[in-house]
Each structure stands twice: as structure tokens, then as C-alpha cells.
Amino acid sequence: MLACGSGGLRRRLLVLAAVAVLTLPMVVFAQTSWPTPPAIDAARLERQGLRMLAGEHLTLITDLPSDPEVDALPRVFDAAVPLWSERFGVDPQQTRGWRVQGFLIGDRERFRPGGLLPDGGESFPHGLSKGYQLWVMEQDAAYYRQDLLLHEGTHSFMATQLGGCGPGWYMEGMAELLGMHTWDAETGQLRLGVVLTDGPEARSVGRVGLLQEAVAEKQAFSIPAVMKIDNRRILPNRSYAWVGALATVLDHHPRYQERFRELSSHVLDPDFNERFQAAYADDWSDLSLEWRIFITTIQYGYDIEREAIDFQPGKPLASTARSSIAADKGWQSTGILLEAGQQYQLTAEGKFTIAVEPTKGPEGQPVESTAGGISLDYHNGRPLGVLLAAIDPRDAAGQKVSATATGGFFAPVPLGAASTFRAPYSGTLYLRVNDSPAKLADNSGELRVTVATAGDSAD
């Protein structure tokens, strides 16, 4: 029997239990096709040096010694079940009595007697899920251990409650997404699908680093390339980073989220990928551009919601136009369509908070900036807060502009508080203040920007 999905943090590999099905485009199993896990002899477990931890939805068998973080894993799993139900639209009543048998393994040899390892999957390196059973290898930190359990638990939930997990990129993307979490042991509060912003966990997960390396090596994946990732064969680490990144963007972006979440009701459809593309057909160009901006500028704690672009095509500038640019958001349309070769004058007025200095009092000291930026810190080699400009050439037909051309989103131009510039090509003018995509939340305020054709004076 082929597992609906499997994986693990960093080096998760899919272990196939039946080679005969490799030629199938997608394999799904109804809930009833997964056998009930075999009964476990508690006395035999003890003789093998194993112990059993029981929760409402998880029976966990492990050879690890008693430890508060290990012993709390069934509680973490139980807290995830209502969140999975809500996320996938499953009636909570349907999960009453739903139970998974899990194995947390430190020494694999202790689990061989009694057939406690999966048939055909004894060599899985990190994690494996097969219906109502899952296996996870011990990790080097409590967070990774929880992440891996939630990753495999997501597979088990989808396989048994939805009847399937969808194509490879989606099933692994969802498991990666819902493996990211925060857990409060005191309150028992669990959050899934969290973009970690700080702490050792955020910087050790490795997803961001893998993508940064791929972009630096010019091996970035487009969305169609991510959709071709096939987890019926051994996957490199980056493949899990790519599918997790795509699922994270779609799940957190305010314009794309609802459509993405609705897709879970179609995991049994053989045309799942076609349905996905149809759902975003009207704004596929926008999605593709935002995806490329995301992977090109990705940072730990990337604020997807604040970086979301509200694409608004501009109108030709008769003489003068004004717009407001919020300091706590990414690229923003001015509503102005620039014309290639035309010279423009821009002035930006106002002050805004670009950071909060944590050493100044209990709430920190706001750091103010103008459109000229401040030398307190730099981002991408430019002063923090300096006003940047980019032109979206898609709004002007009949021209061919490279995505990396100077003046575009991938090579913006610093304008500062006052500047005269000539448009290198036609398109809508977008502006933002220079700051890390992970540090927009502590910004506030806005700039008042006036754009005029050269020679015209502002009213």
C-alpha cells in the first residue's frame, strides 16, 4: 500500500511501499481502505524497552526516556485535531473516536521485533505516514520533533478524513505549512501554519536558507515548476522548501487565501492541478509576479500580508497627481501610468516610524525617518526608510521589458524626498519605503507624494 504522504523536517524523504503503483499520476485512498492499526501488547513493549503515551487521538510508542516535552506530544497532537478539522472543513463530530497509532523512534532496532516498523519502509530517514499509523525519528530539538509529528499527522488526517491528500506538491506543501507552529505548554494553546519571526526555531528550520541558496544559484522555481514536484520518488531538501513556501504564500496572502483553502475539498479530483490553475486564471500574472518577488526577497519572518501588492493599473498623468504611501506596507500603486522617455518630478513629505529601538524604555523608542532615509541601519545596501520606486510594465502594451531591468520590482530606484527622473519604459509607478519584508510591523505613518511631469509645478 502506498502512503498518502510522508516527510520530515529538512531531509524528509518519501518511502514507497509498493513499486507497482509508480506509474499512476496520483494515488488516493478512501478512509475505509486504511486498515485499523494492530493491537499493541503492553508487556511486550516493556520487554523491548518501549513505553506507551496515550492521548485522546494519539497512542504514541517510544523508546525515549520520560521527559516533559516528549510526554506532552499526545497533548500537542490532540490540540491539532480541532485545528485540522477547521482547516479542512471536517465536522468535529466526525473526528470523535478518530485515533492514530504513532511511533517516536530513537533506536530503530528496538522497534524491529513485533513488526513495529512499517512494511517496506524500514529505512525512512525522518518520517512516514500510512493512514492511521505514523512513524517519526527523534530530532535534535523539541521544536523539530513537534514539527515532524504535526507534519505526519497532517498526512494521516487528510488521508483518513478527506480520503486523500491531492498531488505531491499539495500534500507535502500542506504538511510543511501545518508543521510550522507555536505551542504553549502551560495553556495548551497550539497554532498551526505560523510564519515564525524570531527565536532559534525560526532561524534553524532551514526552509528560508534553502530558498535563498537556490535563488543565488539561479535555480529558483516558478509556480508550474513547483507543481511538478513528485513525492513518489526521493526528494531533495529544496523540494520540501519549495512546496512549503508556495503553500505558505497562498495560505497567508489576503487575496489568494480563500481560493487556496477551498482546494482541500477537491483532493480526490484527478484534475486537481487544472482546478488550481483555473482558480487563479484571472490574476495568474499577478500571482506569478508576487511569487517571484517573494522568493527573491525572502527573509526569516517575511510578512506576507503586509508585503501583499494591491495591483492597481495607473492612468496617464496630465500634470500633477498625489498619493499616500504607508510605511508599514510593501509596494503600493500610485495610480500613475508613466510614459517611456518622459521626465517626472517627485516630492515626498512627512515623517514616519521606520523602527522601534528596543533598548529605550519598556515599549521601545520609535525611530523616525523621512523619504531620504536614515543611516541608523541599511537594507539591501540602501539607507533604511529611503523612498524606492518601481515600474510595472505590464500595464503598457507593446513593449518588451526584462523582469530584471533597472526600475522594476527587482531593481528599484531610490528617489528620496525629492527627485527628477526619466521613465526608462512605460508602466504603473509603485512606491515603498526601504525596509526588510520581515520588519514592517513596527513601522507606522505615511508619506505624501506628489508626482508631476517635468516643468509643471505642484498646486
QUIBEL-V252968 format. One record per residue. N is the residue number from 1. SS is DSSP state (helix for helix, strand for strand, loop for the rest). PHI is phi in degrees with one decimal (NA if undefined). Layout:
BEGIN
n=<N;N>
ss=<SS;SS>
phi=<PHI;PHI>
END
This chain:
BEGIN
n=<1;2;3;4;5;6;7;8;9;10;11;12;13;14;15;16;17;18;19;20;21;22;23;24;25;26;27;28;29;30;31;32;33;34;35;36;37;38;39;40;41;42;43;44;45;46;47;48;49;50;51;52;53;54;55;56;57;58;59;60;61;62;63;64;65;66;67;68;69;70;71;72;73;74;75;76;77;78;79;80;81;82;83;84;85;86;87;88;89;90;91;92;93;94;95;96;97;98;99;100;101;102;103;104;105;106;107;108;109;110;111;112;113;114;115;116;117;118;119;120;121;122;123;124;125;126;127;128;129;130;131;132;133;134;135;136;137;138;139;140;141;142;143;144;145;146;147;148;149;150;151;152;153;154;155;156;157;158;159;160;161;162;163;164;165;166;167;168;169;170;171;172;173;174;175;176;177;178;179;180;181;182;183;184;185;186;187;188;189;190;191;192;193;194;195;196;197;198;199;200;201;202;203;204;205;206;207;208;209;210;211;212;213;214;215;216;217;218;219;220;221;222;223;224;225;226;227;228;229;230;231;232;233;234;235;236;237;238;239;240;241;242;243;244;245;246;247;248;249;250;251;252;253;254;255;256;257;258;259;260;261;262;263;264;265;266;267;268;269;270;271;272;273;274;275;276;277;278;279;280;281;282;283;284;285;286;287;288;289;290;291;292;293;294;295;296;297;298;299;300;301;302;303;304;305;306;307;308;309;310;311;312;313;314;315;316;317;318;319;320;321;322;323;324;325;326;327;328;329;330;331;332;333;334;335;336;337;338;339;340;341;342;343;344;345;346;347;348;349;350;351;352;353;354;355;356;357;358;359;360;361;362;363;364;365;366;367;368;369;370;371;372;373;374;375;376;377;378;379;380;381;382;383;384;385;386;387;388;389;390;391;392;393;394;395;396;397;398;399;400;401;402;403;404;405;406;407;408;409;410;411;412;413;414;415;416;417;418;419;420;421;422;423;424;425;426;427;428;429;430;431;432;433;434;435;436;437;438;439;440;441;442;443;444;445;446;447;448;449;450;451;452;453;454;455;456;457;458;459>
ss=<loop;loop;loop;loop;strand;loop;loop;loop;loop;loop;loop;loop;loop;loop;loop;loop;loop;loop;helix;helix;helix;loop;loop;loop;loop;loop;loop;loop;loop;loop;helix;helix;helix;loop;loop;loop;loop;loop;loop;loop;loop;helix;helix;helix;helix;helix;helix;loop;loop;loop;strand;strand;strand;strand;loop;loop;loop;strand;strand;strand;strand;strand;loop;loop;loop;loop;loop;helix;helix;helix;helix;loop;helix;helix;helix;helix;helix;helix;helix;helix;helix;helix;helix;helix;helix;helix;helix;helix;loop;loop;loop;helix;helix;helix;helix;loop;loop;loop;loop;strand;strand;strand;strand;strand;strand;loop;loop;loop;helix;helix;helix;helix;loop;loop;loop;loop;loop;loop;loop;loop;loop;loop;loop;loop;loop;loop;strand;strand;strand;strand;loop;loop;strand;strand;strand;strand;strand;loop;loop;loop;loop;helix;helix;helix;helix;helix;helix;helix;helix;helix;helix;helix;helix;helix;helix;helix;helix;helix;helix;helix;helix;helix;loop;loop;loop;loop;loop;helix;helix;helix;helix;helix;helix;helix;helix;helix;helix;helix;helix;loop;strand;strand;strand;strand;loop;loop;loop;loop;strand;strand;strand;strand;loop;loop;loop;loop;loop;loop;helix;helix;helix;helix;helix;helix;loop;loop;helix;helix;helix;helix;helix;helix;helix;helix;helix;helix;loop;loop;loop;loop;loop;loop;helix;helix;helix;helix;helix;loop;loop;loop;loop;loop;loop;loop;loop;loop;helix;helix;helix;helix;helix;helix;helix;helix;helix;helix;helix;helix;helix;helix;helix;helix;loop;loop;loop;loop;helix;helix;helix;helix;helix;helix;helix;helix;helix;helix;loop;loop;loop;loop;loop;helix;helix;helix;helix;helix;helix;helix;helix;loop;helix;helix;helix;helix;helix;helix;helix;helix;helix;helix;helix;helix;helix;helix;helix;helix;helix;loop;loop;loop;loop;loop;loop;helix;helix;helix;helix;loop;loop;loop;loop;loop;loop;loop;strand;strand;loop;loop;loop;strand;strand;strand;strand;strand;strand;strand;loop;loop;loop;loop;loop;strand;strand;strand;strand;strand;strand;strand;loop;loop;loop;loop;strand;strand;strand;strand;strand;strand;strand;loop;loop;strand;strand;strand;strand;strand;strand;loop;loop;loop;loop;loop;loop;loop;strand;strand;strand;strand;strand;loop;loop;loop;loop;strand;strand;strand;strand;strand;strand;loop;loop;strand;strand;strand;loop;loop;strand;strand;strand;strand;strand;strand;helix;helix;helix;loop;loop;loop;loop;loop;loop;loop;loop;loop;loop;loop;loop;loop;loop;loop;loop;loop;strand;strand;loop;loop;loop;strand;strand;strand;strand;strand;loop;loop;loop;loop;strand;strand;strand;strand;strand;strand;strand;loop;loop;loop;loop;loop;loop;loop;loop;loop;loop;strand;strand;strand;strand;strand;strand;strand;strand;strand;strand;loop;loop;loop;loop;loop;loop>
phi=<NA;-87.7;-66.7;-61.0;-174.3;-153.9;168.7;179.3;-68.0;71.5;-113.3;-68.1;-127.2;-86.1;-103.7;-86.8;-99.4;-148.6;-67.6;-62.9;-98.0;-62.2;-84.7;-75.0;-68.6;-160.2;-118.0;-130.5;-131.0;-68.7;-55.6;-71.3;-83.3;-91.3;-70.0;-68.9;-57.9;-67.7;-66.3;-109.3;-85.3;-60.7;-65.2;-68.2;-56.9;-63.0;-65.9;-85.8;78.9;-113.0;-135.9;-117.4;-114.2;-118.5;-123.7;-68.9;-118.0;-136.7;-105.5;-112.2;-107.4;-146.3;-103.2;-77.4;-67.0;-60.2;-156.1;-53.7;-74.6;-71.4;-66.9;-84.5;-59.9;-59.5;-67.2;-61.9;-61.3;-60.5;-67.5;-77.9;-58.7;-64.1;-71.7;-62.7;-59.6;-64.9;-64.5;-104.6;66.7;-98.8;-59.4;-55.7;-63.5;-69.1;-94.5;-68.9;88.0;-70.3;-143.9;-118.7;-101.0;-120.9;-131.6;-104.7;-113.5;-97.3;-117.6;-58.5;-64.8;-70.0;-99.6;-67.3;-61.9;83.3;65.5;-84.0;-94.5;-68.2;-61.4;74.2;-130.5;-63.4;-97.5;-59.3;-81.3;-133.4;-151.9;-152.0;-127.0;-138.2;62.7;-87.2;-127.3;-146.7;-131.8;-135.2;-84.0;-59.6;-109.7;-92.0;-158.1;-60.5;-62.4;-62.6;-61.3;-65.1;-57.6;-67.1;-62.5;-69.7;-59.3;-69.9;-63.7;-60.9;-59.2;-62.9;-63.9;-64.3;-63.8;-93.8;-97.2;-99.3;92.2;178.2;-119.4;81.1;-66.0;-53.3;-63.5;-76.3;-64.6;-75.7;-63.3;-66.3;-66.9;-63.6;-60.2;-83.8;-80.1;-68.2;-156.9;-128.6;-137.2;-108.2;-64.8;-72.1;-95.2;75.0;-86.5;-118.9;-124.3;-112.8;71.2;-89.2;-86.0;-68.6;-110.3;-155.5;87.1;-62.4;-63.4;-61.1;-90.3;-109.5;-60.2;94.0;-60.7;-63.4;-60.9;-63.4;-71.2;-61.4;-64.0;-62.7;-64.6;-62.0;-90.5;58.4;-121.5;-68.4;-97.3;-75.9;-61.3;-58.4;-67.9;-62.8;-67.7;-88.2;-63.6;-115.5;-88.3;-88.5;-136.8;-62.1;-107.8;-73.2;-54.4;-62.9;-61.7;-67.5;-65.1;-66.0;-67.5;-66.4;-65.7;-63.8;-62.5;-67.4;-61.0;-66.4;-80.4;-105.7;-75.9;-60.8;-89.8;-104.8;-60.3;-59.1;-66.1;-67.0;-68.0;-69.0;-64.8;-63.3;-81.5;-122.0;-64.4;-90.8;-76.1;-65.3;-101.4;-54.2;-63.6;-65.2;-64.2;-60.8;-65.8;-66.5;-64.0;-112.7;-59.8;-69.5;-129.1;-60.4;-62.8;-63.9;-59.9;-62.8;-67.5;-65.6;-61.6;-67.4;-62.5;-60.1;-71.6;-79.0;-114.5;-58.7;-136.2;-60.8;78.4;-49.3;-88.3;-62.6;-65.9;-73.4;-82.8;-59.1;-99.4;-91.8;-69.4;-127.9;-57.3;-85.3;-116.0;-54.7;-88.2;-73.0;-150.6;-140.5;-145.9;-124.5;-154.5;-110.0;-118.1;-73.3;-77.4;-100.2;-130.4;-80.7;-64.6;-131.8;-72.9;-87.1;77.3;-112.2;-95.7;-80.3;-112.5;-55.1;86.2;-77.8;-96.5;-131.5;-113.3;-127.4;-128.9;-128.6;-117.0;113.4;-119.7;-149.2;-86.2;-106.2;-167.6;-125.1;-79.3;-68.6;-82.3;-101.7;80.7;-63.0;-105.6;84.0;-110.1;-60.8;-105.5;-93.4;-145.3;-111.4;-63.6;-78.2;83.4;-131.1;-91.2;-58.6;-153.3;-131.1;-134.3;55.8;79.1;-121.2;-57.4;-61.6;91.4;-63.9;-74.6;-112.1;-127.0;-143.6;-112.3;-95.2;-76.0;-65.6;-84.0;-125.6;-76.9;80.4;-140.7;-114.1;-127.6;-65.0;-62.4;-100.4;-62.3;-59.6;99.4;-95.5;-63.1;-95.8;-148.8;-67.2;-110.5;-75.3;-106.8;72.8;-78.9;-150.3;-159.2;-116.8;-143.2;-110.2;-68.1;-71.9;-158.5;-82.8;157.6;-77.2;-84.5;-116.7;-131.2;-162.8;-91.0;-75.7;-162.6;-66.2;-62.8;-97.9;-128.3;-82.0;-64.5;-92.8;-89.9;-159.9;91.9;-153.9;-108.2;-103.8;-110.4;-118.3;-120.1;-138.0;-67.7;-56.4;98.1;-88.9;-100.4;-70.1;-67.7>
END
